[in-house]
Amino acid sequence: MSTMNFKALSACCLMLLLLGDGARSLAATVINVRLDGSGDYTTVQEAVDAVPTSNKERVTIRIFSGIYLEKVYIPSNKPYITFKGYGLTTPVISWNDNATTAGSTWATSTVAIDAKNFIARRISFKNTAPPPAAGASGGQAIALRISGDKAAFYNCEFWGAQDTLCDMQGRHYFKSCFIQGSIDFIFGNGQSIYTGCHINSIAKTAGSITAQYRQSTTDVTGFSFVNCNVTGTGSVYLGRAWGSAARVVFSSSVLGSLVNSRGWNDWNNASLDSTVYFGEYNNTGPGADTSKRVSYFYNLSEDEVTSFVDLSFISANDCQDCNKNGLSLLLPVDFIVWIWCGTEKDIGLCIPADNSTESRRYEKASLDKLAYRQSGNLSFRRIHSSLTNTAAMEVSHQQAQESFSLGRRMMELAAFCSPSVRRTDKRPHKAVREDANVPNEARITSCFEVWWV
């Protein structure tokens, strides 16, 4: 194996402040993968193998255009890895195992991730195994399995047939992704939000989008689909009960005519009807008619759906887990965050701390240079942090709790993103309305990017 040739991303350095230990600088590490040999490596797995075990800083693996025919595995001892697509076309990681050739469904994954804090941007994950015939066994073929906590996927593609995306375990955020399959093609026991995603069925006859595996009504896992578009072929259920307490909600989404009029399936086990949680709210399109839905589905109210469209569903803004000595309020990169400035406190996204002896805080950004006030009855400050890798406030635990409470009230009262008003670059534009009567589906979830540290 060749000597690793890391490249520092000097424009995107992070300043990491360890509580009580002063400051030290960590340059974001970049590894380039190119099929033509002009990068550091020619395969994605080689780049992953080059990341040190027990890694504690963000490593970006830049994957340039091309089709990478390989299986990739990221073990649990290699956290903080980002796959970032570069080039004119979206890079593809592709393989063709199915449960028959690989010996089990679990082993079919083209890409499998057990590490926490994984991020992917503009990557296509494919399993090209042929779709199974109706009633055939052994056709399961996973394009990607994610079992690590705190993962995020932006503008990614997941291509397959049966069992395309194994959202198995952990808290996950999918933004503006394309997911294609035929049977149970989003499955597992993850705690995940899918927002602005295109979900496409290639089922020839019957099929199911989700097979969620929650086992107890007290578990916090489940899949929430917000502002998604469901298209394709076949007669497809929104979900079926792989787990005895499966939980799936579709809200403010466009459901095509492929959606089976019954909507949901209890896996032919009526005893599950009292424990599964299948919900819908404010969906449109020919498949959104709920008049013939199964009796055990939930036709949710605005109040009931709130917890599924807010980032709190994946505990991304839950201060209860924050370190008692302090925490970071993070303003993520490459988009606009609207912040309530009714008091002197600046509100950001609360990042739960890991159960570790080190409490991470990031360098305080110069908010004055990034902000301006909007006139009107409500006063807002717009923070556009694309000039820095991160911008964060150092605050005490008490201040954080106060800010968090105020921030939640802000979300409830006035700070909404309008998914219908977008520029071509998909960033929020004129995102804040001075109107408290905005439906839940247009809430802040639509314009926040999740960034776990």
C-alpha positions as CSV (number, residue, x, y, z in Angstrom):
1,M,0.0,0.0,0.0
2,S,1.3,3.5,-0.9
3,T,2.1,6.0,1.8
4,M,-0.9,8.1,2.7
5,N,-0.8,11.6,1.2
6,F,-3.2,13.6,3.2
7,K,-4.0,17.2,2.2
8,A,-5.0,19.8,4.7
9,L,-8.1,21.9,4.0
10,S,-6.7,25.1,5.3
11,A,-9.8,27.1,4.4
12,C,-12.0,24.9,6.6
13,C,-9.9,24.5,9.7
14,L,-11.6,23.8,13.0
15,M,-10.5,25.2,16.3
16,L,-11.3,22.6,19.0
17,L,-11.6,23.9,22.5
18,L,-11.3,21.2,25.2
19,L,-12.8,22.3,28.4
20,G,-10.1,23.1,30.9
21,D,-7.3,22.2,28.5
22,G,-7.0,25.3,26.4
23,A,-7.2,25.3,22.6
24,R,-5.5,23.3,19.9
25,S,-5.9,23.5,16.2
26,L,-7.0,20.5,14.0
27,A,-6.8,20.8,10.3
28,A,-9.6,19.0,8.5
29,T,-8.0,16.0,6.7
30,V,-8.8,15.3,3.0
31,I,-8.2,12.1,1.0
32,N,-8.8,12.1,-2.7
33,V,-10.1,9.1,-4.5
34,R,-9.8,9.0,-8.4
35,L,-10.2,6.1,-10.7
36,D,-7.5,7.4,-13.0
37,G,-4.8,7.2,-10.4
38,S,-4.3,11.0,-10.0
39,G,-5.6,11.0,-6.4
40,D,-4.3,9.5,-3.2
41,Y,-6.1,6.2,-3.9
42,T,-8.1,4.5,-6.6
43,T,-10.6,2.7,-4.4
44,V,-12.9,4.0,-1.6
45,Q,-12.0,1.2,0.7
46,E,-8.3,2.0,0.5
47,A,-9.1,5.6,1.6
48,V,-11.2,4.3,4.5
49,D,-8.4,1.9,5.5
50,A,-6.1,4.9,5.6
51,V,-8.1,6.6,8.3
52,P,-6.5,6.0,11.7
53,T,-8.4,3.8,14.1
54,S,-10.1,5.7,17.0
55,N,-10.1,8.8,14.8
56,K,-11.2,12.0,16.6
57,E,-11.3,14.5,13.8
58,R,-13.4,14.9,10.6
59,V,-11.8,13.2,7.6
60,T,-13.3,14.0,4.2
61,I,-12.9,11.4,1.5
62,R,-13.4,13.2,-1.8
63,I,-14.7,10.7,-4.3
64,F,-14.4,11.9,-7.9
65,S,-16.8,11.0,-10.8
66,G,-16.8,7.4,-11.9
67,I,-18.2,4.0,-11.1
68,Y,-16.4,2.3,-8.2
69,L,-17.0,-1.4,-8.4
70,E,-16.3,-2.5,-4.9
71,K,-17.8,-3.2,-1.5
72,V,-16.9,-0.7,1.3
73,Y,-17.0,-1.2,5.0
74,I,-16.4,1.5,7.7
75,P,-15.9,-0.2,11.1
76,S,-17.0,1.3,14.4
77,N,-13.5,2.4,15.3
78,K,-13.4,4.9,12.4
79,P,-15.8,7.7,13.2
80,Y,-16.1,11.2,11.7
81,I,-15.7,10.2,8.1
82,T,-17.3,12.2,5.3
83,F,-17.8,10.8,1.7
84,K,-18.1,13.9,-0.6
85,G,-18.8,13.5,-4.3
86,Y,-16.8,15.6,-6.7
87,G,-16.9,16.0,-10.5
88,L,-19.5,16.6,-13.2
89,T,-21.4,13.4,-12.5
90,T,-22.3,11.9,-9.2
91,P,-19.8,9.2,-8.2
92,V,-21.2,5.7,-7.9
93,I,-20.2,3.0,-5.5
94,S,-21.7,-0.3,-6.9
95,W,-21.8,-4.0,-6.3
96,N,-24.2,-6.8,-7.1
97,D,-24.5,-9.2,-4.1
98,N,-27.8,-10.7,-3.1
99,A,-28.7,-12.9,-0.1
100,T,-28.1,-16.1,-2.2
101,T,-24.6,-15.1,-3.4
102,A,-23.5,-13.5,-0.2
103,G,-25.1,-16.0,2.2
104,S,-27.2,-13.6,4.1
105,T,-29.0,-10.3,3.7
106,W,-26.6,-8.6,6.1
107,A,-23.6,-9.5,3.9
108,T,-25.1,-8.1,0.7
109,S,-24.4,-4.4,1.5
110,T,-22.5,-2.5,-1.1
111,V,-21.5,0.0,1.6
112,A,-21.8,-0.8,5.3
113,I,-21.2,1.7,8.1
114,D,-20.9,0.8,11.7
115,A,-19.0,4.1,12.7
116,K,-20.7,7.1,14.3
117,N,-20.8,10.6,12.9
118,F,-20.7,9.5,9.2
119,I,-21.7,12.1,6.6
120,A,-22.3,11.5,2.8
121,R,-22.8,14.3,0.2
122,R,-23.7,13.6,-3.4
123,I,-22.8,10.0,-3.6
124,S,-24.7,7.2,-5.4
125,F,-24.9,3.9,-3.6
126,K,-26.0,1.0,-5.8
127,N,-26.8,-2.7,-5.6
128,T,-27.3,-3.9,-9.1
129,A,-28.5,-7.4,-8.3
130,P,-31.6,-8.1,-10.4
131,P,-35.0,-7.6,-8.8
132,P,-36.3,-10.9,-7.4
133,A,-39.3,-12.6,-9.1
134,A,-42.6,-12.6,-7.2
135,G,-42.4,-15.0,-4.3
136,A,-38.8,-15.8,-4.8
137,S,-36.4,-16.1,-1.9
138,G,-32.8,-14.9,-1.6
139,G,-33.3,-11.7,-3.6
140,Q,-32.5,-9.3,-0.8
141,A,-29.8,-6.9,-2.0
142,I,-28.7,-3.9,0.2
143,A,-27.1,-0.8,-1.4
144,L,-26.2,0.8,1.9
145,R,-26.5,-0.3,5.5
146,I,-26.1,2.4,8.2
147,S,-25.8,1.2,11.8
148,G,-23.7,4.0,13.3
149,D,-25.2,6.8,15.3
150,K,-25.5,10.4,14.2
151,A,-25.2,10.0,10.5
152,A,-26.4,12.4,7.8
153,F,-26.9,12.0,4.0
154,Y,-27.3,15.0,1.7
155,N,-28.3,14.7,-2.0
156,C,-27.4,11.0,-2.1
157,E,-28.9,8.3,-4.2
158,F,-29.7,4.7,-3.1
159,W,-30.5,2.3,-6.0
160,G,-31.7,-1.3,-5.6
161,A,-34.8,-3.5,-5.5
162,Q,-35.5,-5.6,-2.4
163,D,-34.0,-4.1,0.8
164,T,-32.2,-1.2,-0.9
165,L,-31.5,0.9,2.2
166,C,-30.9,-0.8,5.5
167,D,-31.5,2.0,8.1
168,M,-30.7,-0.4,10.8
169,Q,-29.7,1.4,14.0
170,G,-28.9,4.9,15.3
171,R,-30.1,8.5,14.6
172,H,-30.0,9.5,11.0
173,Y,-30.9,12.4,8.8
174,F,-31.6,12.1,5.0
175,K,-32.0,15.4,3.1
176,S,-32.9,15.6,-0.6
177,C,-32.0,12.0,-1.4
178,F,-33.3,9.6,-4.0
179,I,-34.2,6.1,-2.9
180,Q,-35.4,3.4,-5.3
181,G,-36.5,-0.2,-4.7
182,S,-39.4,-2.6,-4.9
183,I,-39.9,-4.5,-1.6
184,D,-39.2,-3.2,1.9
185,F,-36.6,-0.9,0.4
186,I,-36.2,1.3,3.4
187,F,-36.0,-1.1,6.4
188,G,-34.5,-1.5,9.8
189,N,-34.8,0.0,13.3
190,G,-33.2,3.4,12.8
191,Q,-34.5,6.7,14.4
192,S,-34.5,8.7,11.2
193,I,-36.0,11.7,9.4
194,Y,-36.2,11.8,5.6
195,T,-36.9,15.3,4.4
196,G,-37.4,16.4,0.8
197,C,-36.6,13.0,-0.6
198,H,-37.7,11.3,-3.8
199,I,-38.9,7.7,-3.1
200,N,-39.4,5.6,-6.3
201,S,-40.9,2.2,-6.6
202,I,-40.0,-0.3,-9.3
203,A,-42.3,-3.0,-8.1
204,K,-44.0,-4.9,-10.9
205,T,-47.0,-6.0,-8.7
206,A,-47.1,-5.7,-4.9
207,G,-44.5,-4.0,-2.9
208,S,-43.7,-2.0,0.2
209,I,-41.7,1.1,0.8
210,T,-40.8,0.6,4.5
211,A,-40.3,-2.3,6.9
212,Q,-39.6,-0.8,10.3
213,Y,-38.4,-3.0,13.1
214,R,-39.4,-1.2,16.4
215,Q,-40.0,-3.9,19.0
216,S,-41.7,-2.0,21.8
217,T,-44.1,0.9,22.0
218,T,-41.7,2.6,24.4
219,D,-38.8,2.6,21.9
220,V,-37.9,5.9,20.3
221,T,-37.0,4.5,16.9
222,G,-39.0,5.0,13.7
223,F,-39.0,6.6,10.3
224,S,-40.5,10.0,9.6
225,F,-40.9,11.2,6.0
226,V,-41.5,15.0,5.6
227,N,-42.1,16.8,2.3
228,C,-41.2,13.7,0.3
229,N,-42.4,12.6,-3.2
230,V,-43.5,9.0,-3.7
231,T,-43.5,7.8,-7.3
232,G,-43.2,4.7,-9.4
233,T,-44.9,1.4,-10.3
234,G,-46.8,-1.4,-8.6
235,S,-49.3,-1.4,-5.8
236,V,-47.2,-0.4,-2.9
237,Y,-47.8,-0.1,0.8
238,L,-46.3,2.9,2.6
239,G,-45.1,0.4,5.2
240,R,-45.5,-3.0,6.7
241,A,-44.8,-4.2,10.2
242,W,-41.5,-6.0,10.3
243,G,-41.3,-5.2,14.1
244,S,-44.2,-5.7,16.5
245,A,-44.3,-2.0,17.2
246,A,-43.2,-0.6,13.8
247,R,-43.4,3.2,13.6
248,V,-43.6,5.2,10.3
249,V,-45.1,8.6,9.5
250,F,-45.6,10.3,6.2
251,S,-46.4,14.0,6.4
252,S,-46.8,16.8,3.9
253,S,-45.7,14.5,1.1
254,V,-46.9,13.8,-2.4
255,L,-48.2,10.2,-2.7
256,G,-48.5,8.9,-6.2
257,S,-51.2,6.5,-7.5
258,L,-48.9,3.5,-6.8
259,V,-49.8,3.7,-3.1
260,N,-52.2,0.9,-2.2
261,S,-55.5,2.3,-1.0
262,R,-55.1,0.4,2.3
263,G,-51.9,2.2,2.9
264,W,-50.3,-0.1,5.5
265,N,-49.8,-3.8,6.1
266,D,-49.5,-5.7,9.4
267,W,-47.6,-8.6,7.9
268,N,-50.7,-10.7,8.1
269,N,-50.6,-10.6,11.9
270,A,-53.7,-8.8,13.3
271,S,-52.3,-9.0,16.8
272,L,-49.9,-6.2,15.8
273,D,-52.7,-3.8,14.9
274,S,-52.8,-2.4,18.5
275,T,-49.0,-1.9,18.8
276,V,-47.9,-0.6,15.4
277,Y,-47.8,3.2,14.7
278,F,-48.5,4.1,11.1
279,G,-49.4,7.7,10.6
280,E,-50.2,10.2,7.9
281,Y,-50.7,14.0,7.9
282,N,-51.5,16.5,5.2
283,N,-50.3,14.4,2.3
284,T,-51.5,15.2,-1.3
285,G,-51.7,13.3,-4.6
286,P,-53.8,10.4,-5.7
287,G,-52.3,8.0,-3.2
288,A,-53.1,10.3,-0.2
289,D,-56.8,9.4,-0.1
290,T,-57.3,7.8,3.4
291,S,-60.9,6.8,3.0
292,K,-60.0,3.1,2.5
293,R,-57.0,2.9,4.8
294,V,-56.6,0.1,7.4
295,S,-58.5,0.7,10.6
296,Y,-55.3,0.8,12.7
297,F,-53.6,3.7,10.9
298,Y,-53.4,7.2,12.6
299,N,-54.8,10.2,10.7
300,L,-52.7,12.6,12.6
301,S,-53.7,16.1,13.8
302,E,-51.3,19.1,13.5
303,D,-50.4,18.8,17.2
304,E,-49.8,15.0,16.9
305,V,-47.5,15.3,13.9
306,T,-45.3,18.0,15.5
307,S,-42.9,15.6,17.2
308,F,-42.3,13.8,13.9
309,V,-41.4,16.9,11.8
310,D,-39.2,18.5,14.3
311,L,-35.5,17.6,14.6
312,S,-36.2,16.5,18.2
313,F,-37.5,13.3,16.7
314,I,-33.9,12.3,16.1
315,S,-32.7,14.0,19.3
316,A,-30.7,16.5,17.3
317,N,-31.8,19.4,19.5
318,D,-32.4,17.7,22.8
319,C,-30.5,19.5,25.6
320,Q,-31.2,16.8,28.1
321,D,-28.2,14.9,26.9
322,C,-25.9,17.8,26.9
323,N,-22.8,17.9,29.1
324,K,-23.5,19.7,32.3
325,N,-20.3,21.7,32.1
326,G,-21.2,23.3,28.8
327,L,-22.1,22.5,25.2
328,S,-21.9,23.8,21.7
329,L,-24.7,25.7,19.8
330,L,-23.8,25.0,16.2
331,L,-24.7,27.0,13.1
332,P,-24.0,24.6,10.3
333,V,-22.4,25.3,6.9
334,D,-23.6,26.2,3.5
335,F,-27.1,27.3,4.2
336,I,-29.1,30.0,6.0
337,V,-30.3,29.7,9.6
338,W,-32.8,32.1,11.0
339,I,-32.4,33.0,14.6
340,W,-34.8,34.8,17.0
341,C,-33.2,37.9,18.4
342,G,-36.0,39.1,20.7
343,T,-33.5,39.0,23.6
344,E,-29.7,39.2,23.8
345,K,-29.3,35.5,23.5
346,D,-28.4,33.9,20.2
347,I,-30.1,30.6,19.5
348,G,-28.6,27.7,17.6
349,L,-28.9,24.0,17.3
350,C,-28.0,22.2,20.5
351,I,-25.6,19.3,19.9
352,P,-25.9,16.5,22.4
353,A,-22.5,15.5,24.0
354,D,-21.3,12.0,23.9
355,N,-20.7,10.2,27.2
356,S,-17.1,11.2,27.2
357,T,-14.7,13.0,29.5
358,E,-13.9,15.5,26.8
359,S,-16.5,18.2,26.1
360,R,-16.0,19.7,22.7
361,R,-16.7,23.4,21.9
362,Y,-15.9,25.2,18.8
363,E,-14.4,28.6,18.1
364,K,-16.8,31.5,18.5
365,A,-17.5,33.1,15.2
366,S,-17.9,36.8,14.6
367,L,-21.6,37.0,14.3
368,D,-21.7,40.7,13.6
369,K,-20.0,40.1,10.3
370,L,-22.4,37.4,9.4
371,A,-25.6,39.0,10.5
372,Y,-28.1,41.7,9.7
373,R,-31.5,42.6,11.1
374,Q,-34.7,42.3,9.1
375,S,-37.2,45.0,9.7
376,G,-40.8,44.4,10.8
377,N,-42.7,43.5,13.9
378,L,-40.5,40.5,14.5
379,S,-36.8,40.9,14.7
380,F,-34.5,38.3,13.1
381,R,-30.9,37.9,12.6
382,R,-29.8,35.9,9.5
383,I,-26.6,33.9,9.9
384,H,-25.0,32.6,6.8
385,S,-22.0,30.7,7.9
386,S,-20.7,29.5,4.5
387,L,-17.5,31.5,5.0
388,T,-16.5,29.3,7.9
389,N,-16.6,25.6,8.5
390,T,-18.5,26.0,11.7
391,A,-19.8,28.9,13.8
392,A,-20.7,28.3,17.4
393,M,-21.3,30.0,20.7
394,E,-19.6,29.0,24.0
395,V,-22.2,29.1,26.7
396,S,-22.8,27.8,30.2
397,H,-25.2,24.9,30.8
398,Q,-27.7,27.3,32.3
399,Q,-27.5,29.7,29.4
400,A,-27.8,26.8,27.0
401,Q,-31.0,25.6,28.7
402,E,-32.5,29.1,28.6
403,S,-31.4,29.5,24.9
404,F,-32.8,26.1,24.0
405,S,-36.2,26.9,25.6
406,L,-36.3,30.2,23.8
407,G,-35.3,28.5,20.6
408,R,-38.1,26.0,20.8
409,R,-40.6,28.8,21.4
410,M,-39.1,30.5,18.3
411,M,-39.8,27.5,16.2
412,E,-43.3,27.3,17.5
413,L,-44.2,30.9,17.0
414,A,-42.5,32.4,14.0
415,A,-39.4,30.9,12.5
416,F,-40.6,28.7,9.6
417,C,-39.1,27.7,6.4
418,S,-41.2,27.7,3.3
419,P,-40.5,24.7,1.1
420,S,-42.4,26.3,-1.7
421,V,-40.2,29.3,-1.9
422,R,-36.7,28.2,-3.1
423,R,-34.0,29.4,-5.3
424,T,-32.5,27.1,-7.8
425,D,-29.6,26.4,-5.4
426,K,-32.2,25.0,-3.0
427,R,-31.2,27.3,-0.2
428,P,-34.0,29.0,1.8
429,H,-35.0,32.3,0.3
430,K,-37.4,34.6,2.1
431,A,-37.8,31.7,4.5
432,V,-39.2,33.6,7.4
433,R,-42.8,34.7,7.5
434,E,-44.3,37.1,10.0
435,D,-47.3,34.7,10.4
436,A,-47.7,32.3,13.2
437,N,-50.3,30.3,11.3
438,V,-47.9,28.4,9.2
439,P,-48.5,24.6,9.2
440,N,-46.2,22.2,10.9
441,E,-44.8,20.8,7.7
442,A,-43.2,24.2,6.9
443,R,-41.3,24.4,10.2
444,I,-37.7,24.9,10.8
445,T,-36.9,21.3,10.0
446,S,-36.9,22.2,6.3
447,C,-34.0,24.6,6.5
448,F,-31.8,23.2,9.2
449,E,-28.9,21.0,8.3
450,V,-28.0,18.5,11.0
451,W,-24.3,18.6,12.0
452,W,-23.4,16.4,14.9
453,V,-20.0,16.8,16.6
